[in-house]
Amino acid sequence: MAATGELLKKMQSEITCSICRGYFCEPVTIGCGHSFCRACLSSSWGVRAQVFSCPECRQVSQDGEIPLVNRHLAQLTELGKELGSKLLQSTEGQSQCVTHKKLFKLFCEEDQTALCVTCGEAPEHGAHKISPVQEAAHKHRRELQHIRSLLGNHLEEDEQLLAQEEKLAGDWHWMMEEQYCQTHFFLMKEESRFLERLKRDQKASQDRLSQHIQSLQDLRQELQEAGQQANLDLLQDAKQLLGRSKAVLAQRAKSVTPELKECPIPGLIQMLNRFRVDLTLDLRSATSYVTISGDLKSAKAGAGWQLGTKHPEDYTYPYAFAEQAFSSGSQYWEVDVTQLPQWILGIHTPYLRRKRARNVDSCASVFLLQCVKKQEYHYLQTYPGSLNHQMKGPLPRIGVYLQYSSGTLGFYNVLQRSLIYKFYSIPFTAPVKPIFGPGPPLPGTKPGPMTLCAVDSHLCTCCHLSQ
């Protein structure tokens, strides 16, 4: 028995895969003479390998293809497994049931236990499936072999999928890089196109203003000369001269006050939305001039608020303050002003560094964008700053972006995705509070609310036009 065991052990070493340490499954033999399971070799080489070498002796193979199954070795493997099974049976035969002193010849599938013949006839196993040990072992070996073969196939397929994923990832990386390049190029073209248009518009505005100045100078000269005419001559030309004077003066507002430029920037609002914050109004800032809603999300002008003589910088000006204050980072919020013909938006900071910077008055404690309506025109003005432009119509929603570290404050036309005005290098030294002025209301009109937009609220042209 010992000699047979040694012989079988030697035979098993010849039919065992050195990778998985199990019997060969679909054995293949490579150029150096060593054999492996087909799935094991495929996994070892991998679909990404640049050099194909033997997993055992490391000899490099010139051919990276997996060889065909070695049928002779497969038959030898089956023979070795059968001999091993018989030897195992003879060994198992030496085991006996402790209760009945008989050999284990049966196997209970339900309880997964070995039984002698007497145990198999016991009532507790009457409804169980009982098979001879050899038959049960053979059945389980076949099932395990099948699962092992499936695992090998799945492993090979998954290796191929991994290679495809890596290739797709590389392709996707290239495609996205190329798409970003196209987007950058598009934005550069849009920037160049708009700056060129802005230059033309500025030139046209300057020419229009120069022509208006020339018209005023010519008219003043004519009026001066007319004043020196004889009475009858003066009376003959007076009606025509007065009419022309009224026409020239009527053109002044259009010639002198520039129109706010709109430059839609693709992706602008989406970028700003990354810094969106949820603001609420401070109920303590409510006065007889400004009332605040119960949900702290809107403010309305009180009945007593009229445009007085107070300067916008005055801390007691009718503002509603946000409950939140900021002393770092970047924040962005949007305000719905659809129902307001006049309004004020901005920030308040109690202290500033004594520093003069571009577009910044070092004594200012508020930085504002104000909408004023005069007759049929709307005008946007900043304090401090030089913006005083007229608009084609009212704005439905204003975006405000604050970057504390750089001292930047920007105002945006959300619907048109364009910049209105930006303050630079504000020397903050203390927390900044957003402020809201829902007025002053126009005489004889019912004031509407100024509403803080929810963080997940977005505005697009189609939504606004459908309202």
Disulfide bonds with the S-S distance in Angstrom:
none
